[in-house]
């Protein structure tokens, strides 16, 4: 396998890891309403588990309000129960054919707790990126032993992998800083 292909594959994995971290961040509550807060909550309906985004339209008509409009009225109460069971600390209320969630102000302790959760998510993402680096370097060394790759090319490729690793770790740190500011803003 050519070195360029190995490097490209490593970068694709790092990009996917960054996207996963961003998606996880969307599920962490900040001071303002976001559909990402509830869209992935699992609901037990129709004999299986489904995400809220698969069962309903989710809107944020006001900065601290989330409105969920199920496509099937029979899913209204199961969605409400699933939201109550989630550990988000929010209380949904049924308003005719809608579920309305008014987000209370976050206490300072809760903000700090959410910041710790986000830091853990970011660290998990950085560890995943480092695993990609390790696996890629092992792959490069195997290719080198097979022959056809000079020591100089191997060294350049390893430096390139380290550069990619540093770049994507920095991206995650940037997302983390942004999310922490968002959480701590009153």
C-alpha positions as CSV (number, residue, x, y, z in Angstrom):
1,X,0.0,0.0,0.0
2,X,1.5,3.4,-1.0
3,X,2.5,5.7,1.9
4,X,0.2,8.5,0.6
5,X,-2.8,6.1,0.9
6,X,-1.8,5.2,4.4
7,X,-1.6,8.8,5.4
8,X,-4.8,9.7,3.7
9,X,-6.6,6.9,5.5
10,X,-5.2,8.1,8.8
11,X,-6.4,11.7,8.1
12,X,-9.9,10.4,7.3
13,X,-10.0,8.5,10.6
14,X,-8.9,11.6,12.5
15,X,-11.6,13.8,10.7
16,X,-14.2,11.2,11.7
17,X,-13.0,11.3,15.3
18,X,-13.3,15.1,15.3
19,X,-16.8,14.9,14.0
20,X,-17.8,12.4,16.6
21,X,-16.5,14.7,19.4
22,X,-18.4,17.7,17.9
23,X,-21.6,15.6,17.8
24,X,-21.1,14.5,21.4
25,X,-20.6,18.2,22.4
26,X,-24.0,19.0,20.8
27,X,-25.7,16.8,23.3
28,X,-24.3,18.7,26.3
29,X,-26.5,21.4,27.6
30,X,-25.5,25.0,27.6
31,X,-27.5,28.1,28.6
32,X,-29.4,28.2,25.3
33,X,-31.8,25.7,23.7
34,X,-30.5,23.3,21.0
35,X,-32.1,20.5,19.1
36,X,-28.9,18.5,19.6
37,X,-29.7,18.4,23.3
38,X,-32.6,15.9,22.8
39,X,-32.4,14.6,19.3
40,X,-30.4,11.4,20.2
41,X,-32.4,10.4,23.3
42,X,-33.6,6.8,22.8
43,X,-37.4,6.2,23.0
44,X,-39.1,2.8,23.4
45,X,-41.8,2.9,20.7
46,X,-43.2,0.4,18.2
47,X,-41.4,-2.4,20.0
48,X,-37.9,-1.0,19.4
49,X,-35.7,1.9,20.4
50,X,-35.7,4.9,18.2
51,X,-34.1,8.4,18.5
52,X,-36.4,11.4,19.0
53,X,-35.2,12.9,15.7
54,X,-36.6,9.8,13.9
55,X,-40.0,10.3,15.6
56,X,-40.6,14.1,15.6
57,X,-39.6,17.5,14.4
58,X,-37.5,19.5,16.9
59,X,-37.4,23.3,16.9
60,X,-36.2,26.0,19.2
61,X,-38.6,28.9,18.8
62,X,-37.1,30.8,21.7
63,X,-33.6,30.9,23.2
64,X,-34.5,28.7,26.2
65,X,-37.4,26.6,24.7
66,X,-37.4,23.4,22.8
67,X,-40.5,22.2,21.0
68,X,-40.9,18.6,19.9
69,X,-43.7,17.8,17.5
70,X,-44.2,14.0,17.0
71,X,-45.3,12.9,13.6
72,X,-47.5,10.2,15.3
73,X,-49.5,11.4,18.3
74,X,-49.1,7.9,19.9
75,X,-45.4,8.6,20.5
76,X,-46.1,11.7,22.5
77,X,-46.1,10.1,26.0
78,X,-43.2,7.7,25.3
79,X,-41.0,10.6,24.1
80,X,-42.0,12.5,27.3
81,X,-41.0,9.5,29.5
82,X,-37.7,9.1,27.6
83,X,-36.8,12.8,28.2
84,X,-37.6,12.5,31.9
85,X,-35.4,9.4,32.2
86,X,-32.5,11.1,30.5
87,X,-30.1,12.7,33.0
88,X,-30.3,16.1,31.4
89,X,-32.1,17.7,34.3
90,X,-35.0,19.0,32.1
91,X,-38.7,18.6,32.6
92,X,-40.9,18.2,29.5
93,X,-44.6,19.2,29.5
94,X,-47.2,18.1,27.0
95,X,-49.0,21.0,25.3
96,X,-51.7,19.5,23.1
97,X,-49.8,17.8,20.3
98,X,-46.4,19.2,21.3
99,X,-43.9,18.6,24.0
100,X,-42.5,21.8,25.3
101,X,-39.3,22.0,27.3
102,X,-38.3,25.2,29.0
103,X,-34.7,25.1,30.0
104,X,-34.1,26.4,33.5
105,X,-31.0,28.6,34.2
106,X,-28.0,26.4,35.0
107,X,-26.5,26.7,38.4
108,X,-22.7,27.4,38.7
109,X,-22.2,23.8,40.0
110,X,-24.1,22.3,37.1
111,X,-22.1,24.4,34.6
112,X,-18.9,23.1,36.2
113,X,-20.2,19.6,36.0
114,X,-21.0,20.0,32.3
115,X,-17.5,21.4,31.7
116,X,-16.0,18.3,33.3
117,X,-18.2,16.1,31.1
118,X,-17.1,18.0,27.9
119,X,-13.4,17.8,28.9
120,X,-13.7,14.0,29.3
121,X,-15.3,13.8,25.8
122,X,-12.5,15.8,24.4
123,X,-9.8,13.7,26.1
124,X,-11.5,10.5,24.7
125,X,-11.4,12.1,21.2
126,X,-7.7,13.0,21.6
127,X,-6.9,9.4,22.8
128,X,-8.7,8.0,19.7
129,X,-6.6,10.3,17.5
130,X,-3.4,9.1,19.2
131,X,-4.6,5.5,18.6
132,X,-4.9,6.3,14.9
133,X,-1.4,7.7,15.0
134,X,0.0,4.5,16.7
135,X,-1.8,2.2,14.2
136,X,-0.7,4.2,11.2
137,X,3.0,4.2,12.3
138,X,2.8,0.4,12.9
139,X,1.3,0.1,9.4
140,X,4.1,2.3,7.9
141,X,6.7,0.1,9.6
142,X,5.2,-3.1,8.2
143,X,5.2,-1.6,4.7
144,X,8.8,-0.6,5.2
145,X,9.8,-4.1,6.3
146,X,8.1,-5.5,3.1
147,X,10.5,-3.4,1.1
148,X,10.0,-0.7,-1.4
149,X,10.1,2.1,1.2
150,X,13.3,3.8,2.1
151,X,14.2,4.8,5.7
152,X,14.1,8.5,4.6
153,X,10.5,8.1,3.2
154,X,9.4,6.2,6.3
155,X,10.8,9.0,8.5
156,X,9.0,11.7,6.5
157,X,5.8,9.7,6.7
158,X,6.1,9.4,10.5
159,X,6.6,13.1,10.8
160,X,3.6,13.7,8.6
161,X,1.5,11.4,10.8
162,X,2.7,13.4,13.9
163,X,1.8,16.7,12.2
164,X,-1.7,15.4,11.4
165,X,-2.1,14.2,15.0
166,X,-1.0,17.6,16.4
167,X,-3.4,19.3,14.0
168,X,-6.5,17.3,14.9
169,X,-5.7,17.4,18.7
170,X,-5.5,21.2,18.3
171,X,-8.9,21.1,16.5
172,X,-10.5,19.2,19.4
173,X,-8.9,21.6,21.9
174,X,-10.5,24.5,19.9
175,X,-13.9,22.9,20.0
176,X,-13.5,22.2,23.7
177,X,-12.6,25.9,24.4
178,X,-15.6,27.1,22.4
179,X,-17.9,24.6,24.2
180,X,-16.6,25.6,27.7
181,X,-17.2,29.3,26.9
182,X,-20.7,28.4,25.8
183,X,-21.4,26.4,28.9
184,X,-20.0,29.0,31.3
185,X,-21.7,32.0,29.7
186,X,-24.5,33.1,31.9
